[in-house]
């Protein structure tokens, strides 16, 4: 009977990298660009954050390193897609493969291992709370005692909504999708806004990747584990709107939190339990496709 609250509390943490990746991916999507490189951006951000902390001992420097790593890859992706007019789907896949291979190569060069890299003295992320949050029994237990990345992802999602819907920049970026000719007639360059969208996706994925590494104090090859792909599904399931993205990310996080809980609480095959989030993703994709067709 006491399981629901731990599952919900865990889901709030699990949804953080999904929210961060989807927040940035929303900018490229609303600019008319399908960014399937979110997985690679998360992975590069995670590895760069570990390198930053390993050589500096600072969480702040680690987070900045993660952001710089992901933004650099996003900039390269945007250059090839927009400037060189390469196929965005193929370029995104190449970015994901490049990130997966590069992290292994650099891990071997820097730490003499192609496997797990553990921080010798990992700095601990402090848990925080929300000042003035009402002490409603269940909500209080769910929303309190998270690291700053969790609350930062909520604030960043709100900031994305404000920028997209309440600023001239957001209006022009959204116009890139279907009314690029109107922007050109005003002397504006749609590709410039699209490129900024790529950089924003790198910025948020860099934070999300650094959370994956620094929250555990360890880097594992392919630590993103499909979260970038799920974030892409979250964007569409959330109807490409920040509010919908929050709900969709929470739904997927609940599926993964239930999977983690089921490993110790249910007598089911381990492989099936670990596959629950991905099976859920598959069913959601099929369901969304059917509803879109109708």
N, C-alpha and C positions, 0 to 999 in steps of 0.2 A: 504493500500500500504506500510505502514511502518512495517508491521508484520514480513516479512522475516528475517530482521537483528536481532531483539530480539530473534526469534526462533533459529537462527543459533548461536547466542551468548550463549543462554541457553543450546543448544545442546553440545557445547564445554565443559561446566561444567558438564552436565549429563554424558558425555562419560568417565569422569575421573575414577570413580570406575570400570567401565567396562574395561578400558584400563589396569588399575593396576592389576585387578584380572586375566585378560586374559594373561598379560605379564608373571605372575608367572605360570599360568596354562600351558603356552606354554612349559615351561621347563619339566614338568612332561609328557606332551603329546609327546614331541620329544624324551623323554627317554623311550617311550613305555608304559606309565602308564596313564590310564584315571582317572583324578582327578575330581570327581564329588562333592568334598567337598568344592569347592570354595565358595559356599553360606555360609556354616558354618564358614569358615575362615574369611569371611568378617564380619559376625555377631559378632564373638568373638573379632575381632579387633576393631569393633565399640564400644562394651561395655567396653572393657579394656581401650580404649582411654578416654572414659567418666570418668571412675573411676580414671584414672591417673590425669586428669585435675581437677576433683572434689576435690581431696585430696592434690594437689600440686599447682593448679592455673597456671600451665605452659603448654603451647601448645606443647613444645618440649617433656616434660615428658609424656604428654598424647599420643603423637604419638609413642614414644618409648614403652609405655605400650601396645598400640595397636599392635605393631609389635611383642613384646614378647608373648602376648596372642595368636596371630595367629600362630606364629612359634612353640609354644609349642604344640598346637593342630595338626599342620602339622607334627611335629616330632612323636607324638603318632600315627597318621595315617600311617606314613611311617613305623614305627616299626611293627605295626600289619600287614601291607600289605606285607612288604618285609622280616621281620625277622620271623614272625609267619605264613607267607604264607596264610593269610586270603583272602577271595574274595574281590578284590578292590572295586567293585561296592557296595557290602553290607557294607563294612567298611566305604565307603564314605557317604552312606545314614545314617549310624549310627552316623557319625561325625556331619552331618547336624542336626539330631534330638537332639543329645547331646548338641550342641551349642544353639539350640533354647530353650531347657529346662534349661540349666545351667544359661543362662542370666536372665531368669525369677526368678530362685531361688536366685541367687546372688543379683538381684535387690531388692528382698523382704528383704533379710538379711541385705544388706548395706543401703538401702534407704527406707525400709518399704513400698514399693509399687511394684505391679506386672505390673504396667502400664508405663506411660510416666515418664521419669526422666529428669528434667530440671536443667541445671546448673544455680545456683543462680546469678552468675555474669560471664557469659560466655566471655572468651577472644575473641576478634574479629580478624578474619583472614584478613590481609591487602591485598588489591589488588595490583598487580604488572603489569609490562609491559615487553616487550622484547627489550632490548637496540639495537638500530640500525635497528629495523624492518621498512621496507619501508612503507611510508604512502599511501598505495593503499586504496582507499575509503572503499570498502566493507571488505577487508581482515583486515584492521586496526581496524575496529569496532568489528570484530569477535574475533580477536586474543588478543586484549588488555584488561586490567582491569579484570584479573582473579587472584585468589589466587595462592599461590606457588604450591599447590597440582596439579593444572592443568598443569603448565609448568614442574613440576617434573615428572608427568606421561609421558609426551612426551620424556623427557630426559631419563627416565628409559626404555622406549620402545626402544629407540636408543641403550642404553647400552645392552639391551637384544639381539638385533640384532648383536652387536659387539661381545658379549661373545659367542653366538651360532655359528657364522659363521667365526669369525676371530681369535679364540683362540683354543689352543689344548684341553682345557676343553670342549668347546662347540662341537668340533669335536667328542670327545670321548662320550659325553652325547648323541649326536644324533646317534652314533653307537650302543647305548644300544638297540635301537628299533629293528633293523634287523640284526645286526652283533655283538651280545653280545659274541659269541664264539671267534671272533677275539680279543676282548678285554681280554678275559680270557687267550688266548694264549700268550698275552703280559704281563701276570702277573697282570692285572688290574681287579677290582671287579665291574661289572656292577651295582650291587645293591647299592654300595656306591654312584655312580653317580645318581642313581634314588632317593636315600634318600636325597641327596643335592638338587635335583629338587623339592622334597616335601618342604624342608626348604625354598627354594627360593619362592615357591608359597605362603607359609605362610608369608614371608617377604613383598611381594607386596600386598597381601590381607590385611595384618595388616595396611599398609599405606592407602589402599582404604577404609577399615572400619573406620579408624580414620577420614578420610575426611567426610564420611557420617554423623558422629556424631558432629564433631567439626565445620563443615560448618553451621550446624543448631543450635548448642548449646543445643541439646536435644537428648536423646536416646528414641526410640520407640521400643517396642517388635517387632522382625523380621523387623528391619529397612532396612535390605538388600533387602527385597521385591523382591526376584527373580533375583537380579542382578548377583549373582554367576552363576545361570543357564544360563542367557543370555550371560555371559562372556564365558561360555563353548561353546555356539553356535557361538559366535564371533570368537573363535579360529578356528573352522572348516570352517566357512564362509570365513574367511581370509586366507584360504588355509594353515593354520599353519605357517604363516610367519608374522613377525612384521609389514611389510608394509600393508599387507592385513588385519591384525587385526585392524590397525588404521582406515582404510576405513570402515570396518564392524562395529566397535564400533561407528563411527560417524553416520552411517546409522540408527542403533538402537537408538542412542541418538536423532536423528532428529524425529523419530517416537514418542518418549516419550515427547520431547519438543512440538511437534504438539498436542499431547494429552493434555498437560498442557494449551496450548494456546486455544484449542477448548473448554475447560470448560467455558471460558468466552466469546468466540467469535462465537460459533456455537450453534444452537438450536437443540442439540441432547441429548438423555438420558445420564445422568451422568455415569451410570454403563458401558454403551457402550464406552464412551469416555475414562474412566479409563482402559478399557480392550484393547485399541488400541495397546499399545506396545506388549502385550502378544499375541494378535491375529496376529500381524505382525511377531512375533517370530515363531509362529506355522506355518504360511505360508512359512517362510524362511526355516524352518526345512524340510517341505515337499518338497519344491523346490530343496533344496540341495540333499535330498535323491533321488529324481527322476533323477537329473543330474548325481549323482554318479553312479546310476544304469546303465545309458546309457553309 
